[in-house]
């Protein structure tokens, strides 16, 4: 049996995740020392072929980690460490922000998505308080295979985008806003309650979670394209939607 877990004493690293999900385990930086991040990254690099990422890593720790595990890079805006980023693919993701204050969360989403091989376009500052800004970007939004919407305050941008595009919309509530915004809870509840059917909503400030949701969509689409379903046998009518012949 192939190795599935590497026990480092302080962490049990899931080195089998790439085989299951298409990308290696991602390291969450906060709460870990630079030495621990370096050790986990080294284990993943040695046993996987794809991108190795560590999120929410500040610059000082990033310098220490990169000195111990060379070959990577650090995006200070996204706070993302990355080794072996994937080559750009064809699955197009638009990352859309309501306001400039949503930028750090959007930066994380865009950087993670790019490192995983998605083709990313960032559309900034198109919140609904000036709806004409959003409408002017309609064609670019509709060209995407998935749209990540990053918004705080009342979170209305996700519903507006959800009504404009056919592609999956992944909504990220941010902790941006005055008192009643409740550090992102108001935007979270608004997105969960959206009348634009089918929105996917991730956790507050989780640009990483949104990028991973987009990656799962892309990975599944690619897998199905490479391995299409078998043809229907001659004389057997294909099932209609709902399973009825």
N, C-alpha and C positions, 0 to 999 in steps of 0.2 A: 504494500500500500504506500502511495506517495505521502510525503510529509505534508501535514495539513496545519499544524500549529507549531510555532517555535516558542519555547518557554525561555524568556530572558530573566526570569526571577521576579522582576517588577511588572512584567507584562507578558501576556500570551498572545503572540502575533498570529493573526489569521492569514497564513500565506496561501490558503486555498481559495480565497475570495475571488481572485482574478478568473479562475476557472469557472466559478459559479456565476459571476455577475459581469464579467468583462473588464473589470478594472481592479487593481489591488486595493487592499484596505487603506483608508486615508487616516492619517494621524491628526488627532485633535490636540493642538499645542497647549492651550491653557491648562495649568496644573501639572505640567511635566517640566522637568529640567531640560536644559539644552542637551545634556549628555543622554538623557532618556530618549529624546526625540531622535538624536543621531543614531543610537543603537537600534531603535525600531526601524528607522529608514534604511539602515544598512541591511537588516534582516530581510526587508521587503525587496530591496534592490537585488539581493543575491538570489532570491527565489522566485522572482516574477519578471516578466518581460515588459510590462506596460508602465505607464507613468506612476511615479511615487510622489505623493503630495502630503504636506503638513499644513494645516490651516491655523489661522489666528496666532501666527508667530511674529513677535515684534522684532525690530531690526537688530537689537543687541544680541538676542538669542539666535537670530538667523545667522549672524556672522560667526558665532561659535559653532553652530551646527555645520555650516558650509566649510569651515576649516577642518572639521573632523570627517565630513562626508563630501568630498569635492565633486564637482560636475553639475551641481544644481544651481538654481537662481532664486532670488527672493524679490517678490513684488511688494514694496512697502505699502502701497495704497490698499491692496487686497490682503496684505499680511499673509501671503501664500508662499511657501517653499515648494519648489517643484524640481524633480529630476526626471529625465527622459520624457518630456512632454510629447504627446502624440502628434503626428503630422496632421495638418488641417484636413478635415473631411468635407463632405458635401451637405451634411445635415446643418441647416441654417437656423440659428437662434438669435432672436432680437431681445436685447436686454433694455427695458424701458424704465426710466425714472420719472416720478412725479415732480421732484424738485432737486435742487443741487444738494440739499442736506441728506438725501437718500443715496448720495454718491458712494460712500464707503461700502454699503451693502451691495450695491450694484457692481462695484469693482471686484468684490469677492466672487459674485456670481459669474461675471465675465471671465475672470482669470481662471477659475476652476473649469469652466466650460471649454475655454481655449486649450488648457493643459490636457483635457480629455479628448481633444481632436474635433470639437465642434466649431463650425464657422460662425463667429460672433459679430453682430452689429450692435452698437450701443446707441440708443436714442435718448437723449437727456432732456430733462426739464420740460415735460409736456403735460403737466398736471391739469386737472379739469377746471381750475380757476381761470384758465385761458384755453378753453376747449379747442379754439382754432389752431393752437400749436399741435395738438394731437391729430386733428383731422388732416393737417398738412402732411402728416407722415403715414397716412393710410396705406398707400401703395407699398412702402417699405415694410410696414407691419404685415400686410397680406402676403408678402414674398417669403416670410419666414416659415419654417417647419414647426417651430414652437416659439412662444413669446413668454419671456419672464418679465413680470410687471412688479416694480419695486416702489412702494408708496407708504407713506405714513399719514399723519392727520386722520382723516375719515376714510382713507383707503379707497376712494371712489374710482380711481384710475383703472383698477382691475376690472370693474364692471363695464366701464366705457370701452376698454380694449376688447373685453369678451364679447361685446355686441358688434364689433367691427370685423373680427377675423374668424376664420374657420379652424385654424390650427389650435392645438392645445395651448391653454394659457395657464401659466404657473405663477401664482400670486405670492408676493413676499411682503408681509406687513413689516413696517419699520417702527422703531421707537421714537420717531421724529414727531414732535407736536407739543402743543401746550397742555395744561393740566388735565383736561377731560380726555385727551388722547390716551391717557393712562399707559404711557410708555409702550405703545403699540397694541394694547389690548383692543382699543376701539377699532383700529384698522383691521385687526385679526377677525373680530366678530363681524364687521361689515363684509369682509371678503368671504367668510364662511356663509353669510346670509345673502350673497349676491343673487340677483335675479338673472344674471347671465349664466345659463346652465352649463355645468361641466367644468367649472374652474377647479384647479388643483391649488390648495393653499398649504404653504409650509410654515414653519415656526417663525416667530418674530426675529427679524434681523438675520435670517438664515439664507444668505446668498448661496452658501455651500449646498444647502438642501435643495434649492431650486435648480442649481446646475446639475446635481446628481439626478434629479427627476428628468431633466432634459436628456441627460446621458442615457438613462434607462430607455427612454423613448427611441433615441437614435440607435442604441444597441439592439433593441428588439426589431426595429425596422430593417437594420442591416442584416440581422440574422435571418429574417424571413425572406429578404431579397436573395440572399445567398443560398438558402435552402427552401425553395418554394414547396407548397404542399403537393403531394402526388396527384397526377391527373385522375379525373373521375373515370372509372371503368366504363367501357362501351356498353351502352344499353341501360345505364343507371343515370337517372335524372339528378342533377345537382340539387342539394337541399336549398330551399329558399330561406331568407332571414327568418329566424324564429324556430328553425328546425323542421318545418313542415314541407313535405314534398310538393 
